[in-house]
């Protein structure tokens, strides 16, 4: 059950926090909420995912255009990075960073930059890291 | 000369890194771990949101176990210990620091002294 407390009397201990969520009131109006750290992390992670999901979806038409154009691009631009904007190739370069610079200068967004290649591009990120306090 | 961060086990070389959105100049400072095993630089996912970075591609990332996962691509500017790199292709993962891969480290002369837990990073 949600607990409501006054901002003026804010003096919390671990027992109070165990009852999270806590609603903080000021002049009888709810002004803030305290949630458990697990809920907070889920909330932040959810916002993060939402932004990236939106970005992923926004690029989908350009991604699909790239896939549609790929057979033809393999004949004309193999080994180059191409920039797809509004379903068309707007620029190309062997260096994706140079291409991105020009795209930023022209503000051609959203844009999908991809390597023209028979096989999808694979990047190696092999470093395992020890993560403690993870329930297994 | 820099010192390894002994707060992580085993100690590892970190440098202050600023991730910059080239479109609007928004920047975020956080530690960058030097990772010569990584082919590409990785930034924390929440930096993407904080800097309003536009996804501009995707790539398959192969982890230590050989598993390939599709990841989004972004283009950012980086400032690494005061050295400015105007355009870097990066991907994201759920982490708190930047992973500075060979795409960035190859701009520098990097000398690791593991015995002494010190290192040098210089722009020639």
gemmi code that builds the backbone of each chain (N, CA, C; Angstrom):
import gemmi

chains = {
    "A": [
        ("UNK", (0.859, -1.198, 0.000), (0.000, 0.000, 0.000), (0.897, 1.250, 0.000)),
        ("UNK", (0.475, 2.298, -0.726), (1.255, 3.531, -0.814), (1.137, 4.329, 0.484)),
        ("UNK", (2.300, 4.803, 0.984), (2.294, 5.595, 2.205), (2.440, 7.063, 1.841)),
        ("UNK", (1.688, 7.952, 2.493), (1.769, 9.386, 2.221), (2.353, 10.093, 3.435)),
        ("UNK", (3.379, 10.927, 3.218), (3.979, 11.674, 4.325), (4.169, 13.128, 3.906)),
        ("UNK", (4.269, 14.029, 4.892), (4.436, 15.454, 4.615), (5.913, 15.773, 4.391)),
        ("UNK", (6.166, 16.690, 3.454), (7.537, 17.107, 3.186), (8.172, 17.700, 4.440)),
        ("UNK", (7.345, 18.411, 5.241), (7.868, 19.072, 6.446), (8.333, 18.064, 7.492)),
        ("UNK", (7.731, 16.896, 7.450), (8.082, 15.920, 8.486), (8.935, 14.799, 7.906)),
        ("UNK", (9.680, 15.140, 6.874), (10.438, 14.100, 6.171), (11.605, 13.609, 7.024)),
        ("UNK", (11.395, 12.501, 7.607), (12.440, 11.875, 8.401), (12.236, 10.373, 8.226)),
        ("UNK", (13.057, 9.793, 7.387), (12.815, 8.415, 6.978), (13.850, 7.471, 7.547)),
        ("UNK", (13.431, 6.274, 7.809), (14.399, 5.233, 8.134), (14.159, 4.043, 7.210)),
        ("UNK", (14.936, 3.002, 7.403), (14.857, 1.862, 6.479), (13.489, 1.202, 6.496)),
        ("UNK", (12.809, 1.264, 7.659), (11.482, 0.646, 7.750), (10.512, 1.363, 6.828)),
        ("UNK", (10.596, 2.725, 6.826), (9.720, 3.487, 5.932), (10.011, 3.120, 4.479)),
        ("UNK", (11.313, 3.064, 4.175), (11.698, 2.822, 2.785), (11.262, 1.435, 2.319)),
        ("UNK", (11.184, 0.498, 3.263), (10.754, -0.859, 2.903), (9.307, -0.856, 2.442)),
        ("UNK", (8.562, 0.215, 2.807), (7.148, 0.297, 2.407), (6.968, 1.043, 1.084)),
        ("UNK", (8.071, 1.349, 0.423), (7.996, 2.100, -0.835), (7.011, 1.438, -1.779)),
        ("UNK", (6.254, 2.201, -2.617), (6.447, 3.626, -2.872), (5.882, 4.529, -1.765)),
        ("UNK", (6.589, 5.636, -1.497), (6.143, 6.658, -0.549), (5.811, 7.915, -1.345)),
        ("UNK", (4.678, 8.520, -1.043), (4.290, 9.763, -1.705), (4.604, 10.924, -0.756)),
        ("UNK", (5.328, 11.925, -1.230), (5.691, 13.087, -0.410), (4.701, 14.215, -0.699)),
        ("UNK", (4.108, 14.751, 0.364), (3.151, 15.835, 0.190), (3.717, 17.148, 0.687)),
        ("UNK", (3.302, 18.240, 0.056), (3.625, 19.577, 0.546), (2.346, 20.395, 0.440)),
        ("UNK", (1.919, 20.954, 1.570), (0.656, 21.702, 1.632), (-0.483, 20.873, 1.034)),
        ("UNK", (-0.508, 19.627, 1.453), (-1.566, 18.673, 1.107), (-1.613, 18.311, -0.378)),
        ("UNK", (-0.554, 18.644, -1.103), (-0.478, 18.267, -2.518), (0.651, 17.255, -2.704)),
        ("UNK", (0.424, 16.190, -3.438), (1.531, 15.256, -3.701), (2.572, 15.919, -4.612)),
        ("UNK", (3.833, 15.898, -4.179), (4.880, 16.590, -4.947), (5.995, 15.649, -5.418)),
        ("UNK", (6.115, 14.483, -4.799), (7.199, 13.579, -5.195), (6.870, 12.170, -4.728)),
        ("UNK", (7.656, 11.237, -5.210), (7.463, 9.845, -4.794), (8.818, 9.205, -4.553)),
        ("UNK", (8.877, 8.373, -3.551), (10.089, 7.581, -3.316), (9.749, 6.137, -3.662)),
        ("UNK", (10.551, 5.568, -4.526), (10.331, 4.173, -4.916), (11.561, 3.353, -4.520)),
        ("UNK", (11.408, 2.048, -4.508), (12.554, 1.199, -4.177), (13.620, 1.360, -5.252)),
        ("UNK", (14.851, 1.070, -4.880), (15.945, 1.239, -5.840), (15.756, 0.296, -7.035)),
        ("UNK", (15.159, -0.865, -6.790), (14.900, -1.795, -7.902), (13.884, -1.192, -8.882)),
        ("UNK", (12.818, -0.590, -8.302), (11.817, 0.036, -9.173), (12.418, 1.220, -9.919)),
        ("UNK", (13.273, 1.996, -9.208), (13.910, 3.147, -9.855), (14.748, 2.689, -11.046)),
        ("UNK", (15.535, 1.638, -10.842), (16.378, 1.137, -11.942), (15.536, 0.651, -13.112)),
        ("UNK", (14.427, -0.024, -12.778), (13.538, -0.501, -13.847), (12.949, 0.685, -14.617)),
        ("UNK", (12.598, 1.738, -13.845), (12.005, 2.930, -14.460), (12.999, 3.594, -15.415)),
        ("UNK", (14.227, 3.791, -14.938), (15.256, 4.439, -15.764), (15.558, 3.577, -16.988)),
        ("UNK", (15.697, 2.279, -16.756), (15.997, 1.383, -17.874), (14.863, 1.404, -18.890)),
        ("UNK", (13.627, 1.506, -18.393), (12.473, 1.548, -19.281), (12.468, 2.786, -20.146)),
        ("UNK", (12.822, 3.954, -19.545), (12.877, 5.206, -20.314), (13.939, 5.101, -21.396)),
        ("UNK", (15.087, 4.551, -20.978), (16.208, 4.389, -21.897), (15.793, 3.520, -23.079)),
        ("UNK", (15.153, 2.401, -22.768), (14.712, 1.492, -23.817), (13.705, 2.175, -24.730)),
        ("UNK", (12.808, 2.981, -24.137), (11.771, 3.637, -24.927), (12.392, 4.557, -25.967)),
        ("UNK", (13.394, 5.342, -25.555), (14.061, 6.249, -26.483), (14.711, 5.463, -27.616)),
        ("UNK", (15.423, 4.393, -27.231), (16.151, 3.651, -28.264), (15.202, 2.868, -29.171)),
        ("UNK", (14.091, 2.390, -28.581), (13.083, 1.705, -29.405), (12.510, 2.657, -30.444)),
        ("UNK", (12.260, 3.905, -29.981), (11.700, 4.923, -30.875), (12.677, 5.203, -32.018)),
        ("UNK", (13.956, 5.301, -31.652), (14.995, 5.555, -32.658), (15.070, 4.403, -33.667)),
        ("UNK", (14.994, 3.189, -33.128), (15.087, 1.995, -33.975), (13.923, 1.991, -34.975)),
        ("UNK", (12.713, 2.266, -34.476), (11.516, 2.289, -35.327), (11.601, 3.399, -36.366)),
        ("UNK", (12.138, 4.556, -35.940), (12.209, 5.718, -36.827), (13.076, 5.408, -38.051)),
        ("UNK", (14.090, 4.553, -37.833), (15.005, 4.217, -38.924), (14.488, 3.091, -39.815)),
        ("UNK", (13.424, 2.434, -39.374), (12.992, 1.218, -40.064), (12.733, 1.426, -41.567)),
        ("UNK", (12.050, 2.500, -41.994), (11.837, 2.670, -43.446), (13.146, 2.781, -44.227)),
        ("UNK", (14.146, 3.453, -43.642), (15.442, 3.609, -44.330), (16.187, 2.265, -44.354)),
        ("UNK", (16.054, 1.504, -43.248), (16.687, 0.178, -43.169), (16.092, -0.740, -44.247)),
        ("UNK", (14.767, -0.678, -44.369), (14.094, -1.503, -45.375), (14.488, -1.073, -46.787)),
        ("UNK", (14.624, 0.224, -46.989), (15.043, 0.731, -48.312), (16.441, 0.211, -48.638)),
        ("UNK", (17.326, 0.194, -47.633), (18.683, -0.325, -47.863), (18.624, -1.779, -48.314)),
        ("UNK", (17.810, -2.577, -47.609), (17.703, -4.009, -47.960), (17.152, -4.175, -49.376)),
        ("UNK", (16.196, -3.322, -49.730), (15.589, -3.392, -51.059), (16.606, -3.011, -52.145)),
        ("UNK", (17.443, -2.012, -51.823), (18.401, -1.495, -52.814), (19.693, -2.312, -52.871)),
        ("UNK", (19.910, -3.161, -51.855), (21.205, -3.836, -51.724), (21.666, -4.577, -52.992)),
        ("UNK", (20.812, -5.375, -53.653), (21.308, -6.091, -54.849), (21.897, -5.146, -55.890)),
        ("UNK", (21.264, -4.005, -56.085), (21.776, -3.039, -57.065), (23.030, -2.345, -56.526)),
        ("UNK", (23.019, -2.035, -55.230), (24.175, -1.351, -54.625), (25.430, -2.219, -54.667)),
        ("UNK", (25.244, -3.534, -54.584), (26.399, -4.442, -54.644), (27.121, -4.325, -55.991)),
        ("UNK", (26.379, -3.914, -57.015), (27.008, -3.736, -58.339), (27.713, -2.382, -58.443)),
        ("UNK", (27.223, -1.394, -57.694), (27.730, -0.021, -57.886), (28.567, 0.517, -56.719)),
        ("UNK", (28.298, 0.038, -55.475), (28.931, 0.636, -54.293), (29.542, -0.397, -53.344)),
        ("UNK", (29.868, -1.594, -53.828), (30.362, -2.622, -52.904), (31.618, -2.123, -52.179)),
        ("UNK", (31.658, -2.348, -50.868), (32.808, -1.919, -50.060), (32.704, -0.488, -49.576)),
        ("UNK", (31.658, 0.221, -49.997), (31.464, 1.602, -49.530), (30.319, 1.673, -48.515)),
        ("UNK", (30.331, 2.712, -47.716), (29.189, 3.000, -46.852), (28.250, 3.917, -47.630)),
        ("UNK", (26.955, 3.606, -47.567), (25.988, 4.484, -48.217), (25.071, 5.088, -47.150)),
        ("UNK", (24.553, 6.278, -47.443), (23.596, 6.935, -46.551), (22.241, 6.919, -47.239)),
        ("UNK", (21.241, 6.332, -46.557), (19.888, 6.237, -47.113), (18.999, 7.248, -46.383)),
        ("UNK", (18.388, 8.120, -47.141), (17.494, 9.141, -46.576), (16.263, 9.224, -47.464)),
        ("UNK", (15.094, 9.133, -46.861), (13.821, 9.110, -47.605), (13.835, 8.040, -48.701)),
        ("UNK", (14.424, 6.885, -48.367), (14.372, 5.738, -49.267), (15.362, 5.769, -50.409)),
        ("UNK", (16.252, 6.784, -50.436), (17.212, 6.886, -51.539), (18.629, 7.062, -51.033)),
        ("UNK", (19.590, 6.643, -51.859), (20.994, 6.873, -51.525), (21.302, 8.358, -51.744)),
        ("UNK", (21.736, 9.033, -50.664), (22.014, 10.471, -50.793), (23.509, 10.761, -50.786)),
        ("UNK", (24.317, 9.784, -50.342), (25.761, 10.011, -50.310), (26.443, 8.669, -50.057)),
        ("UNK", (27.744, 8.604, -50.354), (28.495, 7.365, -50.126), (29.960, 7.709, -49.894)),
        ("UNK", (30.643, 6.830, -49.154), (32.064, 7.064, -48.864), (32.670, 5.751, -48.368)),
        ("UNK", (33.970, 5.584, -48.555), (34.612, 4.395, -47.997), (34.822, 4.537, -46.487)),
        ("UNK", (34.733, 5.770, -45.967), (34.911, 6.028, -44.537), (33.568, 6.489, -43.958)),
        ("UNK", (32.990, 5.671, -43.075), (31.660, 5.994, -42.538), (31.672, 7.287, -41.729)),
        ("UNK", (32.820, 7.618, -41.117), (32.877, 8.836, -40.289), (32.846, 10.084, -41.153)),
        ("UNK", (33.541, 10.039, -42.292), (33.500, 11.171, -43.225), (32.082, 11.360, -43.762)),
        ("UNK", (31.446, 10.229, -44.035), (30.071, 10.265, -44.525), (29.151, 10.883, -43.467)),
        ("UNK", (29.308, 10.439, -42.215), (28.470, 10.962, -41.121), (28.684, 12.470, -40.942)),
        ("UNK", (29.933, 12.924, -41.105), (30.223, 14.361, -40.986), (29.405, 15.157, -41.996)),
        ("UNK", (29.406, 14.676, -43.253), (28.668, 15.396, -44.299), (27.158, 15.353, -44.036)),
        ("UNK", (26.692, 14.204, -43.520), (25.263, 14.076, -43.213), (24.868, 15.067, -42.117)),
        ("UNK", (25.718, 15.170, -41.079), (25.445, 16.132, -39.996), (25.447, 17.557, -40.547)),
        ("UNK", (26.405, 17.858, -41.432), (26.483, 19.212, -42.003), (25.207, 19.562, -42.763)),
        ("UNK", (24.694, 18.549, -43.494), (23.483, 18.793, -44.302), (22.209, 18.567, -43.491)),
        ("UNK", (22.357, 18.065, -42.255), (21.213, 17.755, -41.376), (20.177, 16.852, -42.086)),
        ("UNK", (20.690, 15.804, -42.738), (19.818, 14.869, -43.460), (19.396, 13.741, -42.522)),
        ("UNK", (18.492, 14.028, -41.613), (18.051, 13.028, -40.639), (16.548, 12.820, -40.765)),
        ("UNK", (16.070, 11.605, -40.517), (16.818, 10.402, -40.154), (17.577, 9.842, -41.366)),
        ("UNK", (18.707, 9.215, -41.073), (19.524, 8.631, -42.117), (20.019, 7.265, -41.650)),
        ("UNK", (20.134, 6.360, -42.601), (20.639, 5.020, -42.286), (21.946, 4.827, -43.039)),
        ("UNK", (23.039, 4.680, -42.297), (24.359, 4.482, -42.900), (24.714, 3.006, -42.754)),
        ("UNK", (25.068, 2.385, -43.871), (25.383, 0.953, -43.802), (26.434, 0.598, -44.862)),
        ("UNK", (27.224, -0.406, -44.535), (28.234, -0.907, -45.465), (27.561, -1.769, -46.536)),
        ("UNK", (27.930, -1.519, -47.773), (27.406, -2.347, -48.874), (28.295, -3.577, -48.975)),
        ("UNK", (27.739, -4.713, -48.591), (28.528, -5.939, -48.522), (27.598, -7.144, -48.611)),
        ("UNK", (28.118, -8.238, -49.170), (27.329, -9.480, -49.239), (26.984, -9.969, -47.831)),
        ("UNK", (27.989, -9.889, -46.948), (27.817, -10.359, -45.576), (27.583, -9.167, -44.647)),
        ("UNK", (26.743, -9.311, -43.612), (26.550, -8.200, -42.678), (27.844, -7.875, -41.929)),
        ("UNK", (27.996, -6.624, -41.591), (29.196, -6.167, -40.884), (29.171, -6.683, -39.440)),
        ("UNK", (30.293, -7.265, -39.003), (30.383, -7.787, -37.632), (31.551, -7.099, -36.922)),
        ("UNK", (31.284, -6.573, -35.736), (32.297, -5.888, -34.928), (32.610, -6.747, -33.713)),
        ("UNK", (33.893, -6.848, -33.397), (34.323, -7.701, -32.297), (34.384, -6.906, -30.985)),
        ("UNK", (33.596, -7.347, -30.012), (33.640, -6.731, -28.669), (33.803, -7.857, -27.650)),
        ("UNK", (35.000, -8.402, -27.543), (35.145, -9.675, -26.833), (35.393, -9.605, -25.332)),
        ("UNK", (35.552, -8.403, -24.762), (36.019, -8.343, -23.379), (34.947, -8.713, -22.362)),
        ("UNK", (35.053, -9.866, -21.737), (34.110, -10.170, -20.654), (34.460, -9.352, -19.412)),
        ("UNK", (33.449, -8.970, -18.649), (33.681, -8.201, -17.423), (32.984, -8.883, -16.270)),
        ("UNK", (33.619, -8.852, -15.130), (33.013, -9.454, -13.942), (31.946, -8.518, -13.390)),
        ("UNK", (30.745, -9.044, -13.203), (29.672, -8.257, -12.602), (29.278, -8.940, -11.301)),
        ("UNK", (29.391, -8.189, -10.213), (29.078, -8.785, -8.904), (27.614, -8.532, -8.539)),
        ("UNK", (27.151, -9.263, -7.567), (25.806, -9.093, -6.998), (24.720, -9.288, -8.046)),
        ("UNK", (24.936, -10.224, -8.935), (23.894, -10.524, -9.920), (23.246, -11.854, -9.544)),
        ("UNK", (21.934, -11.856, -9.310), (21.293, -13.132, -8.983), (21.340, -14.074, -10.179)),
        ("UNK", (21.793, -15.299, -9.966), (21.915, -16.254, -11.071), (20.824, -17.325, -10.969)),
    ],
    "B": [
        ("UNK", (51.631, 11.055, -17.261), (51.451, 9.670, -16.837), (50.150, 9.534, -16.034)),
        ("UNK", (49.418, 8.462, -16.294), (48.162, 8.203, -15.583), (48.307, 6.944, -14.719)),
        ("UNK", (47.452, 6.860, -13.713), (47.444, 5.679, -12.850), (46.235, 4.800, -13.153)),
        ("UNK", (46.424, 3.519, -13.071), (45.292, 2.587, -13.204), (44.281, 2.888, -12.100)),
        ("UNK", (43.015, 2.595, -12.375), (41.989, 2.691, -11.351), (42.023, 1.394, -10.549)),
        ("UNK", (42.403, 1.506, -9.287), (42.523, 0.315, -8.441), (41.196, -0.046, -7.777)),
        ("UNK", (40.149, 0.747, -8.060), (38.836, 0.435, -7.486), (38.197, -0.742, -8.212)),
        ("UNK", (38.669, -1.005, -9.450), (38.154, -2.171, -10.164), (39.171, -3.296, -10.023)),
        ("UNK", (38.690, -4.522, -10.064), (39.571, -5.675, -9.892), (39.550, -6.555, -11.139)),
        ("UNK", (40.682, -6.857, -11.761), (41.977, -6.256, -11.453), (42.016, -4.802, -11.931)),
        ("UNK", (42.948, -3.994, -11.392), (43.030, -2.580, -11.771), (43.086, -2.408, -13.287)),
        ("UNK", (42.516, -1.307, -13.767), (42.405, -1.092, -15.220), (42.687, 0.376, -15.547)),
        ("UNK", (43.178, 0.619, -16.771), (43.439, 2.007, -17.168), (42.172, 2.735, -17.619)),
        ("UNK", (41.893, 3.867, -16.995), (40.749, 4.715, -17.347), (41.248, 6.133, -17.621)),
        ("UNK", (40.562, 6.830, -18.519), (40.829, 8.263, -18.726), (39.497, 9.015, -18.788)),
        ("UNK", (39.531, 10.283, -18.373), (38.320, 11.100, -18.458), (37.933, 11.281, -19.927)),
        ("UNK", (36.675, 11.057, -20.220), (36.196, 11.093, -21.610), (34.919, 11.914, -21.677)),
        ("UNK", (34.840, 12.770, -22.679), (33.592, 13.491, -22.907), (32.968, 12.987, -24.195)),
        ("UNK", (31.704, 12.619, -24.103), (30.943, 12.214, -25.287), (30.130, 13.433, -25.718)),
        ("UNK", (30.235, 13.786, -27.002), (29.634, 15.029, -27.484), (28.693, 14.739, -28.651)),
        ("UNK", (27.504, 15.311, -28.605), (26.583, 15.227, -29.748), (27.028, 16.269, -30.781)),
        ("UNK", (27.495, 15.825, -31.975), (28.015, 16.790, -32.950), (26.951, 17.760, -33.469)),
        ("UNK", (25.673, 17.387, -33.333), (24.612, 18.249, -33.858), (24.372, 19.477, -32.997)),
        ("UNK", (24.418, 19.293, -31.674), (24.047, 20.413, -30.800), (25.107, 20.743, -29.753)),
        ("UNK", (26.212, 20.011, -29.735), (27.300, 20.315, -28.801), (27.068, 19.833, -27.377)),
        ("UNK", (25.905, 19.212, -27.116), (25.656, 18.679, -25.769), (26.736, 17.660, -25.441)),
        ("UNK", (27.227, 17.695, -24.190), (28.299, 16.767, -23.842), (28.071, 16.136, -22.484)),
        ("UNK", (28.721, 15.002, -22.280), (28.590, 14.266, -21.022), (29.957, 13.705, -20.685)),
        ("UNK", (30.405, 13.934, -19.466), (31.739, 13.453, -19.073), (31.623, 12.204, -18.207)),
        ("UNK", (32.445, 11.221, -18.505), (32.459, 9.997, -17.703), (33.766, 9.240, -17.938)),
        ("UNK", (34.075, 8.274, -17.099), (35.347, 7.553, -17.276), (35.333, 6.700, -18.531)),
        ("UNK", (36.485, 6.615, -19.182), (36.629, 5.765, -20.359), (37.661, 4.685, -20.087)),
        ("UNK", (37.219, 3.430, -20.186), (38.142, 2.306, -19.958), (38.847, 1.949, -21.268)),
        ("UNK", (40.160, 1.848, -21.242), (40.922, 1.523, -22.437), (40.798, 0.023, -22.698)),
        ("UNK", (40.299, -0.334, -23.874), (40.057, -1.747, -24.181), (40.604, -2.069, -25.567)),
        ("UNK", (41.825, -2.581, -25.605), (42.444, -2.875, -26.898), (41.790, -4.082, -27.582)),
        ("UNK", (40.971, -4.835, -26.849), (40.278, -5.978, -27.454), (39.043, -5.571, -28.238)),
        ("UNK", (38.509, -4.391, -27.948), (37.263, -3.957, -28.588), (37.560, -3.253, -29.905)),
        ("UNK", (36.883, -3.681, -30.958), (37.101, -3.056, -32.264), (36.411, -1.699, -32.353)),
        ("UNK", (35.393, -1.507, -31.539), (34.600, -0.275, -31.610), (34.369, 0.273, -30.204)),
        ("UNK", (34.226, 1.582, -30.114), (33.969, 2.221, -28.822), (32.492, 2.046, -28.441)),
        ("UNK", (32.268, 1.839, -27.153), (30.924, 1.584, -26.635), (30.591, 2.649, -25.598)),
        ("UNK", (29.399, 3.216, -25.690), (28.974, 4.192, -24.685), (27.777, 3.638, -23.912)),
        ("UNK", (27.530, 4.149, -22.698), (26.370, 3.670, -21.944), (25.068, 4.041, -22.655)),
        ("UNK", (24.089, 3.170, -22.578), (22.810, 3.416, -23.233), (22.144, 4.694, -22.765)),
        ("UNK", (22.280, 5.028, -21.475), (21.561, 6.220, -20.996), (22.180, 7.528, -21.502)),
        ("UNK", (23.426, 7.463, -22.008), (24.038, 8.664, -22.608), (23.320, 9.014, -23.916)),
        ("UNK", (22.867, 7.983, -24.613), (22.129, 8.200, -25.860), (20.903, 9.060, -25.587)),
        ("UNK", (20.197, 8.715, -24.504), (19.005, 9.466, -24.132), (19.374, 10.862, -23.657)),
        ("UNK", (20.392, 10.937, -22.798), (20.775, 12.236, -22.211), (21.230, 13.228, -23.282)),
        ("UNK", (21.929, 12.747, -24.303), (22.464, 13.637, -25.342), (21.556, 13.712, -26.574)),
        ("UNK", (20.433, 12.992, -26.530), (19.492, 12.971, -27.665), (20.198, 12.581, -28.967)),
        ("UNK", (20.981, 11.521, -28.881), (21.723, 11.069, -30.068), (20.777, 10.373, -31.036)),
        ("UNK", (20.976, 10.612, -32.304), (20.176, 9.987, -33.363), (20.841, 8.685, -33.794)),
        ("UNK", (20.091, 7.596, -33.756), (20.634, 6.360, -34.313), (20.803, 6.534, -35.817)),
        ("UNK", (21.959, 6.088, -36.343), (22.227, 6.280, -37.769), (22.649, 4.982, -38.456)),
        ("UNK", (22.453, 3.864, -37.792), (22.800, 2.585, -38.404), (22.709, 1.489, -37.378)),
        ("UNK", (23.104, 0.301, -37.784), (23.197, -0.804, -36.839), (24.291, -1.752, -37.304)),
        ("UNK", (24.715, -2.608, -36.390), (25.840, -3.489, -36.673), (25.696, -4.744, -35.820)),
        ("UNK", (26.276, -5.830, -36.276), (26.296, -7.040, -35.456), (27.532, -6.996, -34.575)),
        ("UNK", (27.358, -7.156, -33.274), (28.496, -7.172, -32.353), (28.717, -8.599, -31.870)),
        ("UNK", (29.966, -9.037, -31.993), (30.294, -10.398, -31.576), (30.977, -10.347, -30.213)),
        ("UNK", (30.363, -11.000, -29.221), (30.915, -11.011, -27.869), (31.986, -12.073, -27.704)),
        ("UNK", (32.514, -12.204, -26.485), (33.598, -13.157, -26.213), (33.183, -14.598, -26.498)),
        ("UNK", (31.842, -14.859, -26.426), (31.354, -16.221, -26.630), (30.985, -16.493, -28.087)),
        ("UNK", (31.284, -15.506, -28.958), (31.020, -15.692, -30.378), (29.597, -15.363, -30.795)),
        ("UNK", (28.748, -15.024, -29.818), (27.354, -14.706, -30.138), (27.286, -13.316, -30.774)),
        ("UNK", (26.568, -13.227, -31.885), (26.413, -11.955, -32.586), (25.060, -11.337, -32.250)),
        ("UNK", (25.092, -10.078, -31.808), (23.863, -9.387, -31.421), (23.751, -8.085, -32.210)),
        ("UNK", (22.578, -7.788, -32.785), (22.438, -6.496, -33.474), (22.413, -5.345, -32.471)),
        ("UNK", (23.210, -4.310, -32.742), (23.280, -3.154, -31.842), (23.140, -1.871, -32.677)),
        ("UNK", (22.560, -0.838, -32.089), (22.432, 0.433, -32.813), (23.779, 1.155, -32.939)),
        ("UNK", (23.906, 1.972, -33.978), (25.122, 2.765, -34.189), (24.812, 4.255, -34.086)),
        ("UNK", (25.741, 4.985, -33.509), (25.631, 6.438, -33.376), (26.966, 7.045, -33.789)),
        ("UNK", (26.929, 8.310, -34.178), (28.174, 9.020, -34.501), (28.309, 10.191, -33.533)),
        ("UNK", (29.413, 10.209, -32.798), (29.632, 11.241, -31.776), (31.035, 11.813, -31.930)),
        ("UNK", (31.262, 12.943, -31.278), (32.623, 13.445, -31.105), (33.068, 13.027, -29.705)),
        ("UNK", (34.371, 12.818, -29.536), (34.887, 12.456, -28.216), (36.023, 13.398, -27.848)),
        ("UNK", (36.118, 13.693, -26.559), (37.303, 14.378, -26.051), (37.917, 13.442, -25.016)),
        ("UNK", (39.115, 12.973, -25.326), (39.783, 11.983, -24.473), (41.022, 12.638, -23.879)),
        ("UNK", (40.999, 12.840, -22.580), (42.065, 13.561, -21.859), (42.495, 14.827, -22.618)),
        ("UNK", (41.520, 15.561, -23.094), (41.816, 16.835, -23.758), (42.024, 16.741, -25.255)),
        ("UNK", (42.181, 15.524, -25.791), (42.335, 15.367, -27.243), (40.954, 15.226, -27.874)),
        ("UNK", (40.729, 16.012, -28.917), (39.416, 16.038, -29.550), (39.402, 15.143, -30.793)),
        ("UNK", (38.448, 14.230, -30.847), (38.278, 13.359, -32.024), (36.905, 13.697, -32.604)),
        ("UNK", (36.875, 14.299, -33.793), (35.631, 14.905, -34.273), (34.516, 13.937, -34.643)),
        ("UNK", (34.840, 12.712, -35.038), (33.763, 11.799, -35.427), (34.158, 10.365, -35.109)),
        ("UNK", (33.360, 9.723, -34.279), (33.624, 8.338, -33.891), (32.307, 7.571, -33.997)),
        ("UNK", (32.417, 6.370, -34.556), (31.253, 5.495, -34.667), (31.184, 4.689, -33.375)),
        ("UNK", (30.050, 4.727, -32.687), (29.959, 4.021, -31.404), (28.676, 3.200, -31.348)),
        ("UNK", (28.709, 2.188, -30.494), (27.477, 1.471, -30.182), (27.234, 1.580, -28.674)),
        ("UNK", (26.188, 0.938, -28.181), (25.819, 1.102, -26.770), (25.715, -0.239, -26.064)),
        ("UNK", (25.861, -0.176, -24.737), (25.542, -1.329, -23.906), (25.145, -0.793, -22.536)),
        ("UNK", (24.490, -1.619, -21.712), (24.099, -1.148, -20.385), (25.304, -1.107, -19.453)),
        ("UNK", (26.053, -0.004, -19.444), (27.244, 0.125, -18.625), (27.319, 1.552, -18.108)),
        ("UNK", (28.247, 1.790, -17.169), (28.344, 3.108, -16.553), (29.507, 3.926, -17.099)),
        ("UNK", (30.430, 3.264, -17.826), (31.588, 3.976, -18.361), (31.656, 3.780, -19.869)),
        ("UNK", (32.564, 4.521, -20.489), (32.784, 4.338, -21.922), (33.843, 3.260, -22.091)),
        ("UNK", (33.680, 2.433, -23.111), (34.710, 1.460, -23.462), (35.436, 2.037, -24.670)),
        ("UNK", (36.658, 2.470, -24.485), (37.401, 3.076, -25.600), (38.088, 1.963, -26.383)),
        ("UNK", (37.588, 1.688, -27.572), (38.114, 0.600, -28.389), (39.266, 1.043, -29.270)),
        ("UNK", (39.707, 0.114, -30.127), (40.881, 0.397, -30.972), (40.617, 1.509, -31.974)),
        ("UNK", (39.325, 1.729, -32.321), (39.029, 2.818, -33.255), (39.471, 4.159, -32.680)),
        ("UNK", (39.430, 4.293, -31.360), (39.893, 5.525, -30.702), (41.353, 5.402, -30.283)),
        ("UNK", (41.700, 4.257, -29.696), (43.067, 4.095, -29.155), (44.122, 4.198, -30.254)),
        ("UNK", (43.761, 3.826, -31.487), (44.741, 3.900, -32.577), (45.070, 5.327, -33.011)),
        ("UNK", (44.419, 6.309, -32.395), (44.807, 7.703, -32.609), (46.028, 8.067, -31.755)),
        ("UNK", (46.387, 7.200, -30.813), (47.356, 7.559, -29.781), (48.543, 6.607, -29.737)),
        ("UNK", (49.563, 7.045, -28.988), (50.604, 6.109, -28.560), (50.218, 5.716, -27.132)),
        ("UNK", (49.926, 4.448, -26.945), (49.495, 3.959, -25.632), (50.589, 3.067, -25.058)),
        ("UNK", (51.057, 3.404, -23.874), (52.076, 2.587, -23.211), (51.533, 2.147, -21.857)),
        ("UNK", (51.350, 0.831, -21.722), (50.830, 0.292, -20.463), (51.982, -0.250, -19.616)),
        ("UNK", (52.027, 0.150, -18.374), (53.005, -0.404, -17.448), (52.235, -1.096, -16.327)),
        ("UNK", (51.868, -2.347, -16.591), (51.062, -3.089, -15.635), (51.755, -3.340, -14.313)),
        ("UNK", (53.080, -3.497, -14.371), (53.841, -3.740, -13.132), (53.679, -2.573, -12.164)),
        ("UNK", (53.694, -1.371, -12.737), (53.657, -0.155, -11.930), (52.236, 0.404, -11.819)),
        ("UNK", (51.277, -0.234, -12.532), (49.884, 0.241, -12.616), (49.818, 1.698, -13.087)),
        ("UNK", (50.642, 2.008, -14.076), (50.607, 3.341, -14.684), (50.549, 3.173, -16.204)),
        ("UNK", (50.161, 4.243, -16.886), (50.147, 4.193, -18.348), (50.292, 5.597, -18.918)),
        ("UNK", (50.672, 5.646, -20.185), (50.772, 6.919, -20.897), (49.909, 6.849, -22.131)),
        ("UNK", (49.232, 7.946, -22.423), (48.405, 8.047, -23.627), (48.750, 9.384, -24.268)),
        ("UNK", (49.416, 9.315, -25.412), (49.875, 10.549, -26.046), (49.398, 10.606, -27.487)),
        ("UNK", (49.121, 11.834, -27.919), (48.806, 12.052, -29.333), (50.090, 12.475, -30.035)),
        ("UNK", (50.582, 11.641, -30.971), (51.849, 11.990, -31.614), (51.700, 13.219, -32.498)),
    ],
}
model = gemmi.Model(1)
for chain_id, residues in chains.items():
    chain = gemmi.Chain(chain_id)
    for i, (resn, *xyz) in enumerate(residues, 1):
        res = gemmi.Residue()
        res.name, res.seqid = resn, gemmi.SeqId(i, " ")
        for name, pos in zip(("N", "CA", "C"), xyz):
            atom = gemmi.Atom()
            atom.name, atom.element = name, gemmi.Element(name[0])
            atom.pos, atom.b_iso = gemmi.Position(*pos), 0.0
            res.add_atom(atom)
        chain.add_residue(res)
    model.add_chain(chain)
structure = gemmi.Structure()
structure.add_model(model)
structure.setup_entities()
